[in-house]
């Protein structure tokens, strides 16, 4: 199987930590929001008659980010205590299990893939083995699912974010669409959410961003940077409110949805 034809183009669904966890409360799953997102995904999958080729990537929210901040693990490689690496990693595995269980309850067949199994040495694309594994999973009708993680090399540890993984996937596969699922309607001109949501956002439009209490990967500013990088590959990029499942379902099905932010070049 190859993913070079339009029929095999994939959609990346990036579940932000802000929507699947209570991000300002350590180690707290937002079950209500997670179930809404999963319900929309399940509905779109059924309505598409298995034509939807989906890859799910999720963030760390109040799980991985909590421990990463506590043990000073950032996106820059540094010396980190073994306990810090272990606790951060285990917290992400626990969150990943919860997300997977929610998807399985909706009868969505997933295949978990660790970032260490997926990415190339430079982290900018998929490794040949990682790409083959994703393609094989999609061929079986499975939904490959991965997540932000702690990597370690040469005695140093660092965070690889879910957003970075989305970019690596888009650099390696024929990605039709990247949907960031967040906890607000879309992108606003400033963090206070004053004014109207921006329906179409270009890289020349000025947006003020901020980070939350437990966020070591750059917050919405990082998501916008990654989004524009992915947009340059030819993929559509959207930011949508996960609390509004009909909006997410529309985007997954390729329907017009004005109540979301779309990036334009």
Secondary structure, DSSP 4 states (H G I P E B T S, - for coil): --S-SGGG-EEEEEE-HHHHB-TTSTT-B-HHHHHHHHHHHHHHHHHTTT---EEEEE--HHHHHHHHHHTT--SS-B---HHHHHHHHHHHHHHHHHHHHHHHHTT--EEE--HHHHB-TTSSSB-HHHHHHHHHHHHTT-EEEEE-EEEEETTEEEEE-HHHHHHHHHHHS-EEEEEEEESSSSB-SSTT--SPPBSEEETTS-------SS-SS-HHHHHHHHHHHHHTTT-EEEEEETT-HHHHHHHHTT---SSSEEEE-
